């Protein structure tokens, strides 16, 4: 049986490492906002901090917005991150 605090910490560290390796690349975020609402956004992975990561999103109105999520959000599948290295190659982190 996998579980416990050490498994959780190892998983969070692995997610953080994967995201840090992809800073500056395009990503697709699928965030579960509750009550069957899922928001899909495209942006650029801007930075990774000890407890969260930041994605810069630009929209059709030429405004730039930054959203942040924790690594636990990715671990619990509240947020799904897909890194778009090239148009035909996508890597899921979760």
C-alpha positions in Angstrom: 0.0 0.0 0.0 1.4 3.3 -1.0 0.6 6.3 1.2 1.8 8.3 4.0 3.6 11.6 4.3 6.8 10.5 2.6 4.9 9.3 -0.5 3.1 12.6 -0.7 6.3 14.6 -0.3 8.1 12.5 -3.0 5.2 13.0 -5.4 5.0 16.7 -4.8 8.8 17.0 -5.3 8.5 15.0 -8.6 5.7 17.3 -9.9 7.7 20.4 -8.9 10.8 19.0 -10.7 8.8 18.3 -13.9 7.3 21.7 -13.9 10.7 23.5 -13.2 12.2 21.7 -16.3 9.4 23.2 -18.5 9.6 26.8 -17.4 9.1 29.1 -20.5 7.1 26.5 -22.4 3.5 26.6 -23.5 1.0 24.7 -21.3 -2.6 23.8 -21.3 -4.3 23.9 -17.9 -7.6 22.2 -17.1 -8.8 23.3 -13.7 -11.8 21.8 -11.9 -13.7 24.7 -10.3 -16.3 22.5 -8.7 -19.9 21.8 -9.6 -18.9 20.3 -12.9 -17.2 23.5 -14.1 -13.9 22.8 -15.8 -11.9 25.8 -17.1 -9.4 25.2 -19.9 -6.7 27.9 -20.4 -3.5 28.1 -22.5 -0.5 30.0 -21.3 3.2 29.9 -20.6 4.7 28.4 -17.5 6.4 31.4 -16.0 7.9 30.3 -12.7 8.0 27.7 -10.0 8.3 28.5 -6.4 8.6 26.2 -3.3 4.9 25.9 -2.9 3.3 27.0 -6.1 3.8 27.6 -9.8 2.7 30.5 -12.0 1.3 30.5 -15.5 1.0 33.6 -17.6 -2.2 33.7 -19.7 -2.9 36.2 -22.5 -6.4 36.4 -24.0 -8.0 37.9 -27.1 -8.3 41.3 -25.4 -4.5 41.7 -25.2 -4.5 41.6 -21.4 -2.0 39.5 -19.5 -3.1 37.6 -16.5 -1.2 35.3 -14.1 -2.7 32.4 -12.3 -1.1 30.3 -9.7 -1.7 26.8 -8.5 -0.1 24.5 -5.9 1.7 21.3 -6.6 -1.0 19.6 -4.5 -3.6 20.8 -7.0 -1.8 18.8 -9.6 -1.3 15.8 -7.3 -5.0 15.6 -6.5 -6.0 16.2 -10.2 -7.8 19.4 -9.4 -5.5 20.9 -12.1 -4.2 19.0 -15.1 -1.1 20.4 -16.8 -0.2 19.5 -20.4 3.2 20.8 -21.7 3.2 21.6 -25.4 6.8 21.3 -26.5 6.0 21.2 -30.2 2.6 21.3 -31.9 2.5 17.5 -32.3 4.2 16.6 -29.0 2.4 17.1 -25.7 3.5 15.9 -22.2 1.0 15.5 -19.3 2.2 16.3 -15.8 -0.1 14.8 -13.2 
